[in-house]
């Protein structure tokens, strides 16, 4: 079995990662992330270099990772778009979270302080030290939206 086929067969939840650097805020869909340490709790989040979020995250103190569920396909499409002229937060309820990063209402999330950032090709690996006392897991019992599921971006921007 080739690597691409095997990798696509693994279900991992899609996420939306948000950041703010004191000047601007941003968010994008991130399908590649993983816990990489238990003690201390640490995750790696793969942010696309072509995204506005990459430019904001480089100088942000904190990232917020929102776990998407099956009924969040529209959010996945909204934050999966690369059109910088469209504000993905427009019309959505959100609040200011740790480090000033936006927290999208109604989603499970965790936050972490930004540590090392490594260039790994068309993405950067952003290591975050998880803040264990903040976040939400109210929807943890719901089925995650698999990252490998394609969601139509055009449908979101047509409205």
C-alpha positions as a printed NumPy array, in Angstrom:
array([[  0.   ,   0.   ,   0.   ],
       [  1.453,   3.38 ,  -0.885],
       [  1.946,   6.049,   1.756],
       [ -0.711,   8.434,   0.362],
       [ -3.397,   5.73 ,   0.373],
       [ -2.522,   4.583,   3.868],
       [ -2.365,   8.13 ,   5.225],
       [ -5.795,   8.974,   3.759],
       [ -7.293,   5.867,   5.382],
       [ -6.581,   7.14 ,   8.893],
       [ -9.404,   9.058,  10.521],
       [ -8.237,  12.043,  12.477],
       [-10.493,  14.972,  13.301],
       [-10.449,  18.14 ,  11.238],
       [ -9.727,  21.299,  13.206],
       [ -9.845,  25.055,  12.885],
       [ -6.784,  26.795,  14.299],
       [ -7.051,  30.449,  15.299],
       [ -4.421,  32.996,  16.259],
       [ -4.042,  36.701,  17.003],
       [ -0.857,  38.73 ,  17.222],
       [ -2.138,  42.01 ,  18.68 ],
       [ -2.626,  43.533,  15.215],
       [ -4.756,  41.006,  13.373],
       [ -6.586,  37.723,  13.87 ],
       [ -6.793,  34.717,  11.609],
       [ -8.004,  31.146,  11.387],
       [ -7.711,  28.229,   9.006],
       [ -8.686,  24.599,   8.672],
       [ -5.875,  22.304,   9.783],
       [ -6.073,  18.579,   9.08 ],
       [ -2.564,  17.674,  10.221],
       [ -1.962,  17.84 ,  13.961],
       [ -0.967,  15.487,  16.72 ],
       [ -0.162,  15.242,  20.37 ],
       [  3.599,  14.815,  20.556],
       [  4.212,  14.772,  24.317],
       [  2.256,  13.819,  27.421],
       [  4.609,  15.35 ,  30.006],
       [  4.548,  18.243,  29.384],
       [  1.367,  18.177,  27.274],
       [  2.46 ,  19.346,  23.818],
       [  0.948,  19.251,  20.312],
       [  2.251,  19.949,  16.85 ],
       [ -0.032,  21.78 ,  14.429],
       [  0.808,  21.859,  10.719],
       [ -0.128,  25.304,   9.376],
       [ -0.066,  25.846,   5.584],
       [  2.514,  28.438,   4.529],
       [  0.127,  29.928,   1.973],
       [ -2.436,  30.743,   4.655],
       [ -2.921,  34.104,   6.32 ],
       [ -2.914,  32.162,   9.608],
       [  0.729,  31.221,   9.029],
       [  1.725,  34.89 ,   8.925],
       [ -0.277,  35.69 ,  12.065],
       [  0.801,  32.567,  13.993],
       [  4.506,  33.388,  13.553],
       [  4.098,  36.291,  15.965],
       [  1.156,  35.054,  18.053],
       [  1.698,  34.031,  21.676],
       [ -1.038,  31.361,  21.579],
       [ -2.944,  29.13 ,  19.171],
       [ -6.453,  27.807,  19.77 ],
       [ -7.302,  24.444,  18.197],
       [-11.033,  23.807,  17.657],
       [-12.084,  20.19 ,  17.062],
       [-14.772,  19.914,  14.384],
       [-17.663,  17.454,  14.621],
       [-19.761,  15.831,  11.881],
       [-22.226,  18.712,  11.763],
       [-19.438,  21.324,  11.393],
       [-18.78 ,  20.768,   7.66 ],
       [-19.781,  24.349,   6.82 ],
       [-17.196,  25.692,   9.276],
       [-14.582,  23.376,   7.768],
       [-15.341,  24.811,   4.324],
       [-15.419,  28.403,   5.565],
       [-12.014,  28.15 ,   7.236],
       [-10.608,  25.955,   4.453],
       [-10.872,  28.759,   1.9  ],
       [ -7.692,  30.645,   1.049],
       [ -9.328,  33.899,  -0.095],
       [ -7.795,  36.552,   2.174],
       [-10.483,  39.054,   1.143],
       [-13.12 ,  36.95 ,   2.932],
       [-13.251,  37.19 ,   6.726],
       [-14.091,  33.662,   7.941],
       [-15.187,  35.103,  11.308],
       [-17.849,  37.362,   9.738],
       [-21.26 ,  36.52 ,  11.137],
       [-19.936,  33.896,  13.554],
       [-20.184,  34.167,  17.322],
       [-16.726,  34.129,  18.871],
       [-14.887,  35.549,  21.852],
       [-11.34 ,  36.486,  22.741],
       [ -9.497,  33.539,  24.236],
       [ -6.044,  32.856,  25.636],
       [ -3.361,  35.122,  24.2  ],
       [ -6.055,  37.057,  22.336],
       [ -6.775,  34.163,  19.934],
       [-10.384,  33.883,  18.775],
       [-12.496,  31.11 ,  20.313],
       [-15.41 ,  30.007,  18.14 ],
       [-18.604,  29.581,  20.163],
       [-20.065,  26.09 ,  20.473],
       [-16.931,  24.128,  19.543],
       [-14.633,  22.025,  21.668],
       [-11.199,  23.591,  21.851],
       [ -7.849,  23.683,  23.567],
       [ -5.128,  26.293,  23.54 ],
       [ -1.382,  26.297,  23.742],
       [  1.478,  28.736,  23.89 ],
       [  3.547,  28.845,  20.738],
       [  6.962,  27.243,  21.032],
       [  9.252,  26.127,  18.252],
       [  8.206,  26.645,  14.626],
       [  9.855,  24.411,  12.005],
       [  9.729,  24.73 ,   8.219],
       [  8.685,  21.32 ,   6.878],
       [  7.92 ,  22.062,   3.208],
       [  4.582,  23.594,   2.239],
       [  3.598,  23.74 ,   5.934],
       [  5.237,  24.846,   9.16 ],
       [  5.14 ,  22.667,  12.254],
       [  4.038,  24.849,  15.156],
       [  4.689,  23.206,  18.51 ],
       [  2.349,  24.382,  21.251],
       [  2.54 ,  23.778,  24.99 ],
       [ -1.043,  22.934,  25.903],
       [ -2.677,  25.105,  28.552],
       [ -4.356,  22.401,  30.628],
       [ -6.791,  24.611,  32.56 ],
       [ -8.564,  26.207,  29.576],
       [-10.755,  24.892,  26.802],
       [-14.017,  23.089,  26.266],
       [-14.956,  19.448,  25.817],
       [-18.755,  19.762,  25.942],
       [-19.117,  17.996,  22.574],
       [-16.476,  15.291,  23.163],
       [-19.156,  12.591,  22.918],
       [-20.015,  13.625,  19.318],
       [-18.407,  12.038,  16.267],
       [-15.474,  14.05 ,  14.88 ],
       [-15.504,  15.357,  11.296],
       [-12.778,  13.276,   9.619],
       [-10.009,  15.412,   8.152],
       [-10.04 ,  13.327,   4.986],
       [-13.639,  14.312,   4.164],
       [-13.774,  16.868,   1.387],
       [-16.15 ,  19.763,   1.976],
       [-17.274,  22.048,  -0.86 ],
       [-15.684,  25.466,  -0.375],
       [-17.623,  27.078,  -3.248],
       [-20.951,  26.51 ,  -1.505],
       [-19.896,  28.668,   1.448],
       [-18.758,  31.623,  -0.661],
       [-21.789,  31.525,  -2.967],
       [-24.055,  32.971,  -0.263]])
